[in-house]
Amino acid sequence: MNFDDTPQEAAFRAQARAWIEANAPKHLEAELSEPSVGRIRLRSGDILQASKEWQKKKFDAGWACLHWPKECGGRGASPIERVIWQQEEGVYIKLESVFLIGQGMCGPTMMAYAGEADKQKYLPKLASGENVWCQLFSEPAAGSDVAGLRTRAEKDGDDWIINGQKVWTTGAHFSDYGIVITRTDPAVPKHKGLTMFFLDMKSPGVTVKPIKQANGQSEFNEVYFTDVRIPDSQRLGAVNDGWNVSLTTLMNERLTIGARVVTGVPEMFAFCSNLMLEDGLAIDDRNVRAKLAQWAVKASGLKYTAYRAISALSRGERPGPENSIGKLVSGSMLQEIATYALDLQGAAGVLSENDSVAGAGQFQSMLLRSPATRIEGGTDEILRNVIAERVLGLPGDIRVDKDVPFNAIPTKGR
């Protein structure tokens, strides 16, 4: 691995740093610098509006969606230049959270399968932050097994009629558009009867119901489709080939999530440096220090695994499925760290707004949010399978329903 910039990369870094220094919303820097896990909230204003303003400023100057083609609203930059930009953007990258799904997952899918007219119509507005997109995949009976979905689309002349339900849809309550995968042929094996579409989230028949989370936030949603009519021109890929289309989305989802690994280690170090136990600061306790050392080693391993991917990008190579390691390890670390922090706080750990120690209340929020981190973008079990089969070359799981028509698969109660 080579951690040094080439002369061209160094010049790009200097240019990016100068523009950010001159244009960043520095009035938000203090809030954005505060430790946070999950979607950030601003005390000083609306996070959605602040994010859109920063995204538009970047877009106008040619710094939005750097790796996208210029005709789609990007810069046509190299993958390593994108990484350099993210490094230099620093705390302001948190303002991208509302666009993460649209720009990281929906956009690449649209580029691969939408018609040229639709690319020119929708992608620049996605890059500029004017429009927000969501991804409608998971269902009550189809989470990790996305191919088991039941939302159906039926052809009606030149249109399709969609009925069904999606769940855990991040950002659906403030999204303008979304990509949705549906079942169009139940008489073939489940992976072969799917079709992908994109649609306006304000279409008649679309109902969005936010889900109240244990941590008090509502970033996930249920989405219901009742006779939603969309034209065939909004189909992505061939009819019944939606699984192959979805792989483009899922590949980009894991790459996007893996590139934003949050471990909680820096927050825990800062917390233990200020927390007073019965016999002194927590950071001076040998047992606490041993725990911190273990987590620091894991975090370092994740850091250098990410650097390996960055080096591959710098050489023009595509990183492999080993990027699943980042999300797998960091998700469980978040839970371990949050649980230990609450143990150290004792009875005070039940307080969601604990001002006795700076940032103490964040660990309750971290613990309540961490299960979602271990589920979204692929559960721990799915990621272990990916690593086992595609990285280590181990035999694949036995899948007994692989060649069975979807409508012939037994279900509970049938």
C-alpha positions as a Markdown table, in Angstrom:
| # | Residue | x | y | z |
|---|---|---|---|---|
| 1 | Met | 0.0 | 0.0 | 0.0 |
| 2 | Asn | 1.2 | 3.5 | -0.8 |
| 3 | Phe | -0.3 | 6.2 | 1.4 |
| 4 | Asp | 1.4 | 9.1 | -0.3 |
| 5 | Asp | -0.3 | 11.3 | -2.9 |
| 6 | Thr | 1.0 | 11.4 | -6.4 |
| 7 | Pro | 1.9 | 15.0 | -7.6 |
| 8 | Gln | -1.4 | 15.1 | -9.5 |
| 9 | Glu | -3.3 | 14.0 | -6.4 |
| 10 | Ala | -1.5 | 16.5 | -4.2 |
| 11 | Ala | -2.4 | 19.3 | -6.5 |
| 12 | Phe | -6.1 | 18.2 | -6.5 |
| 13 | Arg | -6.0 | 18.0 | -2.7 |
| 14 | Ala | -4.6 | 21.5 | -2.4 |
| 15 | Gln | -7.3 | 22.8 | -4.8 |
| 16 | Ala | -10.1 | 21.1 | -2.9 |
| 17 | Arg | -8.8 | 22.3 | 0.5 |
| 18 | Ala | -8.6 | 25.9 | -0.7 |
| 19 | Trp | -12.2 | 25.8 | -2.0 |
| 20 | Ile | -13.6 | 24.2 | 1.2 |
| 21 | Glu | -11.7 | 26.8 | 3.3 |
| 22 | Ala | -13.3 | 29.6 | 1.4 |
| 23 | Asn | -16.8 | 28.3 | 1.0 |
| 24 | Ala | -17.7 | 25.9 | 3.8 |
| 25 | Pro | -20.6 | 26.8 | 6.2 |
| 26 | Lys | -18.3 | 27.5 | 9.1 |
| 27 | His | -21.2 | 28.7 | 11.3 |
| 28 | Leu | -22.2 | 25.0 | 11.5 |
| 29 | Glu | -18.7 | 23.7 | 12.2 |
| 30 | Ala | -19.0 | 23.5 | 15.9 |
| 31 | Glu | -22.3 | 21.5 | 15.8 |
| 32 | Leu | -21.0 | 19.2 | 13.0 |
| 33 | Ser | -17.8 | 18.6 | 15.0 |
| 34 | Glu | -19.8 | 17.2 | 18.0 |
| 35 | Pro | -19.8 | 13.3 | 18.2 |
| 36 | Ser | -22.8 | 11.8 | 16.5 |
| 37 | Val | -24.0 | 8.4 | 15.4 |
| 38 | Gly | -26.8 | 8.0 | 12.8 |
| 39 | Arg | -28.5 | 10.9 | 11.2 |
| 40 | Ile | -27.3 | 14.3 | 12.5 |
| 41 | Arg | -29.7 | 16.9 | 13.8 |
| 42 | Leu | -28.9 | 20.7 | 14.1 |
| 43 | Arg | -30.0 | 22.8 | 17.0 |
| 44 | Ser | -29.4 | 26.0 | 14.9 |
| 45 | Gly | -31.6 | 25.1 | 11.9 |
| 46 | Asp | -33.1 | 22.6 | 9.5 |
| 47 | Ile | -30.6 | 19.9 | 8.6 |
| 48 | Leu | -32.4 | 19.2 | 5.3 |
| 49 | Gln | -32.2 | 22.9 | 4.3 |
| 50 | Ala | -28.6 | 23.2 | 5.4 |
| 51 | Ser | -27.6 | 20.1 | 3.5 |
| 52 | Lys | -29.4 | 21.3 | 0.3 |
| 53 | Glu | -27.6 | 24.7 | 0.5 |
| 54 | Trp | -24.2 | 23.1 | 0.9 |
| 55 | Gln | -24.8 | 20.6 | -1.9 |
| 56 | Lys | -26.0 | 23.3 | -4.3 |
| 57 | Lys | -22.9 | 25.4 | -3.6 |
| 58 | Lys | -20.7 | 22.4 | -4.3 |
| 59 | Phe | -22.6 | 21.6 | -7.4 |
| 60 | Asp | -22.4 | 25.1 | -8.8 |
| 61 | Ala | -18.6 | 25.0 | -8.3 |
| 62 | Gly | -18.1 | 21.5 | -9.8 |
| 63 | Trp | -17.5 | 19.7 | -6.5 |
| 64 | Ala | -20.7 | 17.6 | -6.3 |
| 65 | Cys | -20.7 | 13.8 | -7.1 |
| 66 | Leu | -17.2 | 14.2 | -8.4 |
| 67 | His | -17.0 | 10.7 | -9.9 |
| 68 | Trp | -20.2 | 11.1 | -11.9 |
| 69 | Pro | -19.9 | 11.9 | -15.6 |
| 70 | Lys | -20.2 | 15.6 | -16.4 |
| 71 | Glu | -23.4 | 15.2 | -18.4 |
| 72 | Cys | -25.0 | 13.7 | -15.2 |
| 73 | Gly | -24.0 | 16.6 | -13.0 |
| 74 | Gly | -20.6 | 15.3 | -11.8 |
| 75 | Arg | -17.0 | 16.2 | -12.5 |
| 76 | Gly | -15.7 | 13.1 | -14.2 |
| 77 | Ala | -13.1 | 12.8 | -11.5 |
| 78 | Ser | -11.2 | 9.6 | -10.7 |
| 79 | Pro | -12.2 | 7.4 | -7.7 |
| 80 | Ile | -9.1 | 8.4 | -5.7 |
| 81 | Glu | -10.0 | 12.1 | -6.3 |
| 82 | Arg | -13.4 | 11.4 | -4.8 |
| 83 | Val | -11.7 | 9.9 | -1.7 |
| 84 | Ile | -9.4 | 12.9 | -1.4 |
| 85 | Trp | -12.4 | 15.2 | -1.5 |
| 86 | Gln | -14.1 | 13.3 | 1.2 |
| 87 | Gln | -11.0 | 13.5 | 3.4 |
| 88 | Glu | -10.7 | 17.2 | 2.9 |
| 89 | Glu | -14.4 | 17.9 | 3.4 |
| 90 | Gly | -14.1 | 16.8 | 7.0 |
| 91 | Val | -17.0 | 17.4 | 9.3 |
| 92 | Tyr | -19.0 | 19.0 | 6.5 |
| 93 | Ile | -19.4 | 15.6 | 4.9 |
| 94 | Lys | -22.1 | 15.0 | 7.5 |
| 95 | Leu | -24.4 | 17.3 | 5.5 |
| 96 | Glu | -24.4 | 14.6 | 2.8 |
| 97 | Ser | -26.3 | 12.2 | 4.9 |
| 98 | Val | -29.7 | 13.1 | 3.4 |
| 99 | Phe | -28.3 | 12.4 | -0.1 |
| 100 | Leu | -26.3 | 9.3 | 0.7 |
| 101 | Ile | -28.9 | 6.8 | -0.6 |
| 102 | Gly | -29.8 | 8.9 | -3.7 |
| 103 | Gln | -26.3 | 9.7 | -4.8 |
| 104 | Gly | -24.6 | 6.6 | -3.6 |
| 105 | Met | -27.2 | 4.0 | -4.7 |
| 106 | Cys | -30.1 | 5.3 | -6.8 |
| 107 | Gly | -27.9 | 7.5 | -9.0 |
| 108 | Pro | -25.6 | 4.7 | -10.1 |
| 109 | Thr | -28.6 | 2.5 | -10.9 |
| 110 | Met | -30.2 | 5.2 | -13.0 |
| 111 | Met | -26.9 | 5.7 | -14.8 |
| 112 | Ala | -26.7 | 2.0 | -15.7 |
| 113 | Tyr | -30.4 | 1.4 | -16.7 |
| 114 | Ala | -32.3 | 4.7 | -17.3 |
| 115 | Gly | -32.7 | 6.2 | -20.8 |
| 116 | Glu | -30.6 | 9.1 | -21.8 |
| 117 | Ala | -33.4 | 11.6 | -21.6 |
| 118 | Asp | -34.2 | 10.5 | -18.0 |
| 119 | Lys | -30.6 | 10.6 | -17.0 |
| 120 | Gln | -30.4 | 14.2 | -18.2 |
| 121 | Lys | -33.7 | 15.1 | -16.5 |
| 122 | Tyr | -33.2 | 13.5 | -13.1 |
| 123 | Leu | -29.5 | 13.1 | -12.3 |
| 124 | Pro | -28.3 | 16.7 | -12.3 |
| 125 | Lys | -31.1 | 17.6 | -9.9 |
| 126 | Leu | -30.0 | 14.7 | -7.7 |
| 127 | Ala | -26.4 | 15.8 | -7.8 |
| 128 | Ser | -27.3 | 19.4 | -7.0 |
| 129 | Gly | -29.4 | 18.5 | -4.0 |
| 130 | Glu | -32.6 | 19.8 | -5.5 |
| 131 | Asn | -34.2 | 16.4 | -5.3 |
| 132 | Val | -33.8 | 13.6 | -2.7 |
| 133 | Trp | -34.2 | 10.0 | -3.6 |
| 134 | Cys | -34.9 | 6.8 | -1.5 |
| 135 | Gln | -34.6 | 3.1 | -2.1 |
| 136 | Leu | -37.7 | 0.9 | -1.8 |
| 137 | Phe | -36.5 | -2.6 | -1.3 |
| 138 | Ser | -37.2 | -4.2 | 2.2 |
| 139 | Glu | -40.7 | -5.5 | 3.1 |
| 140 | Pro | -42.2 | -7.0 | 6.2 |
| 141 | Ala | -41.6 | -10.5 | 4.9 |
| 142 | Ala | -38.5 | -9.8 | 2.7 |
| 143 | Gly | -35.5 | -8.2 | 4.5 |
| 144 | Ser | -32.2 | -10.0 | 4.0 |
| 145 | Asp | -34.0 | -12.2 | 1.5 |
| 146 | Val | -35.0 | -9.3 | -0.8 |
| 147 | Ala | -35.9 | -11.7 | -3.6 |
| 148 | Gly | -38.8 | -12.9 | -1.4 |
| 149 | Leu | -40.6 | -9.6 | -1.8 |
| 150 | Arg | -44.4 | -9.5 | -2.5 |
| 151 | Thr | -45.1 | -6.0 | -3.8 |
| 152 | Arg | -46.5 | -6.6 | -7.2 |
| 153 | Ala | -46.6 | -4.7 | -10.5 |
| 154 | Glu | -49.1 | -5.6 | -13.1 |
| 155 | Lys | -49.1 | -4.4 | -16.7 |
| 156 | Asp | -52.1 | -2.3 | -17.8 |
| 157 | Gly | -51.6 | -1.1 | -21.4 |
| 158 | Asp | -48.5 | 1.2 | -21.4 |
| 159 | Asp | -48.6 | 1.5 | -17.6 |
| 160 | Trp | -47.9 | -0.6 | -14.6 |
| 161 | Ile | -50.1 | -0.8 | -11.5 |
| 162 | Ile | -48.2 | -1.3 | -8.2 |
| 163 | Asn | -49.7 | -2.6 | -5.0 |
| 164 | Gly | -47.9 | -3.6 | -1.8 |
| 165 | Gln | -45.8 | -2.4 | 1.1 |
| 166 | Lys | -42.2 | -1.5 | 1.8 |
| 167 | Val | -40.7 | -1.0 | 5.2 |
| 168 | Trp | -37.5 | 0.5 | 6.7 |
| 169 | Thr | -37.3 | 3.0 | 3.9 |
| 170 | Thr | -34.8 | 5.6 | 5.0 |
| 171 | Gly | -35.7 | 9.2 | 4.2 |
| 172 | Ala | -39.0 | 8.3 | 2.4 |
| 173 | His | -40.8 | 11.1 | 4.3 |
| 174 | Phe | -38.7 | 13.8 | 2.7 |
| 175 | Ser | -37.8 | 12.1 | -0.6 |
| 176 | Asp | -39.0 | 13.4 | -4.0 |
| 177 | Tyr | -38.3 | 10.2 | -6.0 |
| 178 | Gly | -37.4 | 6.5 | -5.3 |
| 179 | Ile | -36.4 | 3.3 | -7.0 |
| 180 | Val | -38.7 | 0.4 | -6.3 |
| 181 | Ile | -38.3 | -3.3 | -6.9 |
| 182 | Thr | -41.5 | -5.3 | -7.5 |
| 183 | Arg | -42.7 | -8.8 | -8.4 |
| 184 | Thr | -44.0 | -9.1 | -12.0 |
| 185 | Asp | -44.1 | -12.9 | -12.4 |
| 186 | Pro | -44.8 | -15.1 | -9.4 |
| 187 | Ala | -44.7 | -18.3 | -11.6 |
| 188 | Val | -40.9 | -18.4 | -11.9 |
| 189 | Pro | -38.2 | -18.8 | -9.3 |
| 190 | Lys | -38.1 | -15.8 | -7.0 |
| 191 | His | -34.9 | -14.2 | -8.4 |
| 192 | Lys | -36.3 | -14.3 | -11.9 |
| 193 | Gly | -39.7 | -12.6 | -11.6 |
| 194 | Leu | -38.7 | -9.2 | -10.4 |
| 195 | Thr | -38.7 | -5.8 | -12.2 |
| 196 | Met | -37.3 | -2.4 | -11.1 |
| 197 | Phe | -38.9 | 1.0 | -11.6 |
| 198 | Phe | -38.4 | 4.6 | -10.5 |
| 199 | Leu | -41.3 | 6.8 | -9.4 |
| 200 | Asp | -42.3 | 10.1 | -8.0 |
| 201 | Met | -42.9 | 9.7 | -4.3 |
| 202 | Lys | -45.9 | 12.2 | -4.6 |
| 203 | Ser | -47.7 | 9.9 | -7.0 |
| 204 | Pro | -51.4 | 9.2 | -6.2 |
| 205 | Gly | -51.6 | 6.0 | -4.1 |
| 206 | Val | -48.2 | 6.3 | -2.3 |
| 207 | Thr | -48.6 | 6.6 | 1.5 |
| 208 | Val | -45.5 | 7.2 | 3.7 |
| 209 | Lys | -45.8 | 6.5 | 7.5 |
| 210 | Pro | -42.7 | 7.4 | 9.6 |
| 211 | Ile | -41.6 | 4.8 | 12.1 |
| 212 | Lys | -40.9 | 6.0 | 15.6 |
| 213 | Gln | -37.6 | 4.5 | 16.7 |
| 214 | Ala | -36.4 | 3.6 | 20.1 |
| 215 | Asn | -33.9 | 6.4 | 20.1 |
| 216 | Gly | -36.7 | 9.0 | 19.5 |
| 217 | Gln | -35.9 | 9.6 | 15.9 |
| 218 | Ser | -37.9 | 8.8 | 12.8 |
| 219 | Glu | -35.6 | 8.2 | 9.9 |
| 220 | Phe | -37.2 | 5.0 | 8.7 |
| 221 | Asn | -40.6 | 4.6 | 7.1 |
| 222 | Glu | -43.4 | 2.3 | 6.0 |
| 223 | Val | -44.4 | 3.0 | 2.4 |
| 224 | Tyr | -47.8 | 1.7 | 1.0 |
| 225 | Phe | -48.6 | 1.4 | -2.7 |
| 226 | Thr | -52.3 | 1.3 | -3.5 |
| 227 | Asp | -53.0 | 1.1 | -7.3 |
| 228 | Val | -50.0 | 3.3 | -8.0 |
| 229 | Arg | -49.9 | 3.9 | -11.8 |
| 230 | Ile | -46.5 | 4.6 | -13.5 |
| 231 | Pro | -45.6 | 4.5 | -17.2 |
| 232 | Asp | -43.5 | 1.7 | -18.6 |
| 233 | Ser | -40.9 | 4.3 | -19.5 |
| 234 | Gln | -39.9 | 4.4 | -15.8 |
| 235 | Arg | -38.9 | 0.8 | -15.9 |
| 236 | Leu | -35.2 | 0.2 | -15.2 |
| 237 | Gly | -33.9 | -2.8 | -17.1 |
| 238 | Ala | -35.8 | -5.6 | -18.7 |
| 239 | Val | -39.1 | -7.0 | -17.4 |
| 240 | Asn | -38.3 | -9.8 | -14.9 |
| 241 | Asp | -34.6 | -8.9 | -14.8 |
| 242 | Gly | -35.0 | -6.7 | -11.7 |
| 243 | Trp | -32.7 | -8.9 | -9.6 |
| 244 | Asn | -29.7 | -8.1 | -11.9 |
| 245 | Val | -30.6 | -4.4 | -11.7 |
| 246 | Ser | -30.9 | -4.6 | -7.9 |
| 247 | Leu | -27.3 | -6.0 | -7.7 |
| 248 | Thr | -26.1 | -2.7 | -9.0 |
| 249 | Thr | -27.9 | -0.9 | -6.3 |
| 250 | Leu | -26.8 | -3.4 | -3.5 |
| 251 | Met | -23.2 | -3.3 | -4.6 |
| 252 | Asn | -23.2 | 0.5 | -4.4 |
| 253 | Glu | -25.1 | 0.4 | -1.1 |
| 254 | Arg | -22.4 | -1.7 | 0.6 |
| 255 | Leu | -19.6 | 0.3 | -0.9 |
| 256 | Thr | -21.3 | 3.6 | 0.2 |
| 257 | Ile | -22.0 | 2.4 | 3.7 |
| 258 | Gly | -18.6 | 0.7 | 4.0 |
| 259 | Ala | -16.9 | 4.0 | 3.0 |
| 260 | Arg | -18.6 | 5.8 | 5.9 |
| 261 | Val | -17.6 | 3.4 | 8.7 |
| 262 | Val | -18.4 | 4.7 | 12.2 |
| 263 | Thr | -16.9 | 2.7 | 15.1 |
| 264 | Gly | -17.5 | 4.9 | 18.1 |
| 265 | Val | -13.9 | 4.6 | 19.2 |
| 266 | Pro | -12.9 | 8.3 | 19.1 |
| 267 | Glu | -16.1 | 9.2 | 21.0 |
| 268 | Met | -15.3 | 6.5 | 23.6 |
| 269 | Phe | -11.7 | 7.8 | 24.1 |
| 270 | Ala | -13.0 | 11.4 | 24.6 |
| 271 | Phe | -15.7 | 10.1 | 27.0 |
| 272 | Cys | -13.3 | 8.1 | 29.2 |
| 273 | Ser | -10.9 | 11.0 | 29.3 |
| 274 | Asn | -13.6 | 13.1 | 31.1 |
| 275 | Leu | -15.6 | 10.6 | 33.1 |
| 276 | Met | -14.7 | 10.5 | 36.8 |
| 277 | Leu | -15.1 | 7.1 | 38.5 |
| 278 | Glu | -14.8 | 6.4 | 42.2 |
| 279 | Asp | -11.0 | 6.1 | 42.1 |
| 280 | Gly | -10.2 | 8.6 | 39.4 |
| 281 | Leu | -10.6 | 9.2 | 35.7 |
| 282 | Ala | -11.9 | 6.3 | 33.6 |
| 283 | Ile | -9.0 | 6.6 | 31.2 |
| 284 | Asp | -6.6 | 5.8 | 34.1 |
| 285 | Asp | -8.3 | 2.5 | 35.0 |
| 286 | Arg | -6.4 | -0.5 | 33.8 |
| 287 | Asn | -9.5 | -2.4 | 32.8 |
| 288 | Val | -10.9 | 0.5 | 30.9 |
| 289 | Arg | -7.6 | 1.0 | 29.1 |
| 290 | Ala | -7.5 | -2.7 | 28.1 |
| 291 | Lys | -11.0 | -2.3 | 26.6 |
| 292 | Leu | -9.9 | 0.8 | 24.7 |
| 293 | Ala | -6.8 | -0.9 | 23.4 |
| 294 | Gln | -8.8 | -3.8 | 22.0 |
| 295 | Trp | -11.2 | -1.4 | 20.2 |
| 296 | Ala | -8.3 | 0.8 | 19.0 |
| 297 | Val | -6.6 | -2.3 | 17.4 |
| 298 | Lys | -9.9 | -3.2 | 15.6 |
| 299 | Ala | -10.4 | 0.4 | 14.4 |
| 300 | Ser | -6.8 | 0.5 | 13.1 |
| 301 | Gly | -7.4 | -2.7 | 11.2 |
| 302 | Leu | -10.5 | -1.2 | 9.6 |
| 303 | Lys | -8.6 | 2.0 | 8.8 |
| 304 | Tyr | -5.9 | 0.1 | 6.9 |
| 305 | Thr | -8.3 | -2.2 | 5.2 |
| 306 | Ala | -10.0 | 1.0 | 3.9 |
| 307 | Tyr | -6.5 | 2.3 | 2.9 |
| 308 | Arg | -6.0 | -0.9 | 0.9 |
| 309 | Ala | -9.2 | -0.1 | -1.0 |
| 310 | Ile | -8.0 | 3.5 | -1.5 |
| 311 | Ser | -4.7 | 2.2 | -2.9 |
| 312 | Ala | -6.6 | 0.0 | -5.3 |
| 313 | Leu | -8.7 | 3.0 | -6.4 |
| 314 | Ser | -5.5 | 5.0 | -7.0 |
| 315 | Arg | -4.2 | 2.3 | -9.3 |
| 316 | Gly | -7.5 | 2.3 | -11.2 |
| 317 | Glu | -8.6 | -1.0 | -9.8 |
| 318 | Arg | -12.1 | -1.9 | -8.4 |
| 319 | Pro | -12.2 | -2.9 | -4.7 |
| 320 | Gly | -13.6 | -6.3 | -4.0 |
| 321 | Pro | -16.1 | -7.8 | -1.6 |
| 322 | Glu | -13.6 | -7.4 | 1.3 |
| 323 | Asn | -15.3 | -4.0 | 1.8 |
| 324 | Ser | -18.0 | -5.9 | 3.7 |
| 325 | Ile | -15.5 | -6.3 | 6.5 |
| 326 | Gly | -15.8 | -2.7 | 7.5 |
| 327 | Lys | -19.6 | -2.7 | 8.1 |
| 328 | Leu | -19.5 | -6.2 | 9.8 |
| 329 | Val | -16.9 | -5.2 | 12.3 |
| 330 | Ser | -18.0 | -1.6 | 13.0 |
| 331 | Gly | -21.6 | -2.5 | 13.6 |
| 332 | Ser | -20.8 | -4.9 | 16.5 |
| 333 | Met | -18.2 | -2.5 | 17.8 |
| 334 | Leu | -20.8 | 0.2 | 18.1 |
| 335 | Gln | -23.0 | -2.0 | 20.3 |
| 336 | Glu | -20.1 | -3.2 | 22.4 |
| 337 | Ile | -18.8 | 0.4 | 23.0 |
| 338 | Ala | -22.2 | 1.8 | 23.8 |
| 339 | Thr | -23.0 | -0.9 | 26.2 |
| 340 | Tyr | -19.7 | -0.5 | 28.0 |
| 341 | Ala | -20.1 | 3.3 | 28.2 |
| 342 | Leu | -23.5 | 2.8 | 29.8 |
| 343 | Asp | -22.1 | 0.4 | 32.3 |
| 344 | Leu | -19.4 | 2.9 | 33.3 |
| 345 | Gln | -22.1 | 5.6 | 33.8 |
| 346 | Gly | -24.1 | 3.4 | 36.1 |
| 347 | Ala | -27.6 | 4.7 | 36.8 |
| 348 | Ala | -26.9 | 7.8 | 34.8 |
| 349 | Gly | -26.7 | 5.7 | 31.7 |
| 350 | Val | -30.5 | 5.6 | 31.4 |
| 351 | Leu | -30.6 | 9.3 | 30.7 |
| 352 | Ser | -30.9 | 10.3 | 27.1 |
| 353 | Glu | -29.8 | 13.8 | 27.8 |
| 354 | Asn | -27.0 | 13.5 | 30.3 |
| 355 | Asp | -25.0 | 16.7 | 30.7 |
| 356 | Ser | -22.9 | 15.5 | 33.7 |
| 357 | Val | -20.2 | 14.4 | 31.3 |
| 358 | Ala | -19.8 | 15.9 | 27.8 |
| 359 | Gly | -21.4 | 13.7 | 25.2 |
| 360 | Ala | -22.6 | 11.0 | 27.8 |
| 361 | Gly | -26.2 | 10.9 | 26.4 |
| 362 | Gln | -24.9 | 10.0 | 22.9 |
| 363 | Phe | -24.1 | 6.4 | 24.0 |
| 364 | Gln | -27.7 | 5.6 | 24.8 |
| 365 | Ser | -28.6 | 6.9 | 21.4 |
| 366 | Met | -25.7 | 4.9 | 19.9 |
| 367 | Leu | -26.9 | 1.7 | 21.6 |
| 368 | Leu | -30.5 | 2.1 | 20.4 |
| 369 | Arg | -29.3 | 2.9 | 16.9 |
| 370 | Ser | -26.7 | 0.2 | 16.6 |
| 371 | Pro | -29.1 | -2.7 | 15.7 |
| 372 | Ala | -30.1 | -0.8 | 12.6 |
| 373 | Thr | -26.5 | -0.4 | 11.7 |
| 374 | Arg | -26.1 | -4.2 | 11.8 |
| 375 | Ile | -29.1 | -4.7 | 9.6 |
| 376 | Glu | -29.1 | -2.0 | 7.0 |
| 377 | Gly | -27.1 | -2.7 | 3.8 |
| 378 | Gly | -26.9 | -6.4 | 4.7 |
| 379 | Thr | -27.2 | -8.2 | 8.0 |
| 380 | Asp | -24.2 | -9.6 | 9.8 |
| 381 | Glu | -25.1 | -13.0 | 8.5 |
| 382 | Ile | -25.4 | -11.9 | 4.9 |
| 383 | Leu | -22.0 | -10.1 | 5.1 |
| 384 | Arg | -20.4 | -13.2 | 6.7 |
| 385 | Asn | -21.7 | -15.2 | 3.7 |
| 386 | Val | -20.3 | -12.6 | 1.3 |
| 387 | Ile | -16.9 | -12.7 | 3.0 |
| 388 | Ala | -16.9 | -16.5 | 3.2 |
| 389 | Glu | -18.0 | -17.2 | -0.3 |
| 390 | Arg | -16.4 | -14.3 | -2.3 |
| 391 | Val | -13.3 | -13.5 | -0.3 |
| 392 | Leu | -12.3 | -16.8 | 1.3 |
| 393 | Gly | -13.7 | -19.0 | -1.5 |
| 394 | Leu | -15.7 | -21.3 | 0.9 |
| 395 | Pro | -18.7 | -23.3 | -0.4 |
| 396 | Gly | -21.9 | -21.5 | -0.7 |
| 397 | Asp | -25.0 | -22.0 | 1.5 |
| 398 | Ile | -27.5 | -24.6 | 0.4 |
| 399 | Arg | -30.5 | -22.8 | -1.1 |
| 400 | Val | -33.4 | -25.2 | -1.4 |
| 401 | Asp | -35.8 | -22.7 | -3.0 |
| 402 | Lys | -33.4 | -21.5 | -5.7 |
| 403 | Asp | -35.2 | -23.2 | -8.6 |
| 404 | Val | -38.8 | -23.3 | -7.1 |
| 405 | Pro | -41.5 | -21.0 | -8.6 |
| 406 | Phe | -42.2 | -18.2 | -6.1 |
| 407 | Asn | -45.9 | -19.0 | -5.9 |
| 408 | Ala | -45.0 | -22.6 | -5.0 |
| 409 | Ile | -42.7 | -21.8 | -2.0 |
| 410 | Pro | -44.5 | -22.8 | 1.2 |
| 411 | Thr | -45.3 | -20.0 | 3.6 |
| 412 | Lys | -46.6 | -19.9 | 7.1 |
| 413 | Gly | -50.3 | -20.3 | 7.2 |
| 414 | Arg | -50.7 | -21.5 | 3.6 |
